[in-house]
């Protein structure tokens, strides 16, 4: 009489061939540990999504620091990727600051303009870009 491999001790049938039956409880324990660690780190840091004025100020400061690195004019074929990424990051940080504190809405609007000009005109060397960048820098100085 022949026996199947499942009937031998230690070879319980598995839904996934090749995975030992004892791996499932270990995977569950590891998964629970990861989720617990993530929850613990969020509660230790103050709640994760709670916004405060100081967070908004930090985001506005970082946005203006990035915008300060944008040159007065640049060739979009050679520097476009870097400068558009810098302006996009500044715009996003300003929007985050405005979401946390409505007083930064004007800053967010001003920092949106230079990238919009480049997207519209495919140039960062004309008077429209220079004006948008000057207004963005002025908004940063007023914050």
PEBELCOR-V194137 format. One record per residue. RES is the residue in one small letter. SS is DSSP state (~ for helix, > for strand, _ for the rest). Layout:
BEGIN
RES_SS, RES_SS
END
This chain:
BEGIN
x__, x__, x__, x__, x_~, x_~, x_~, x__, x__, x__, x__, x__, x__, x__, x__, x__, x__, x__, x__, x__, x__, x__, x_~, x_~, x_~, x_~, x_~, x_~, x_~, x_~, x_~, x_~, x_~, x_~, x_~, x_~, x_~, x_~, x_~, x_~, x_~, x_~, x_~, x_~, x__, x__, x__, x__, x__, x__, x__, x__, x_~, x_~, x_~, x_~, x_~, x_~, x_~, x_~, x_~, x_~, x_~, x_~, x_~, x_~, x_~, x_~, x__, x__, x__, x__, x__, x_>, x__, x_~, x_~, x_~, x_~, x_~, x_~, x_~, x_~, x_~, x_~, x_~, x_~, x_~, x_~, x_~, x_~, x_~, x_~, x_~, x_~, x_~, x_~, x_~, x_~, x_~, x__, x_~, x_~, x_~, x_~, x_~, x_~, x_~, x_~, x_~, x_~, x_~, x_~, x_~, x_~, x_~, x_~, x_~, x_~, x_~, x_~, x__, x__, x_>, x__, x__, x_~, x_~, x_~, x_~, x_~, x_~, x_~, x_~, x_~, x_~, x_~, x_~, x_~, x_~, x_~, x_~, x__
END
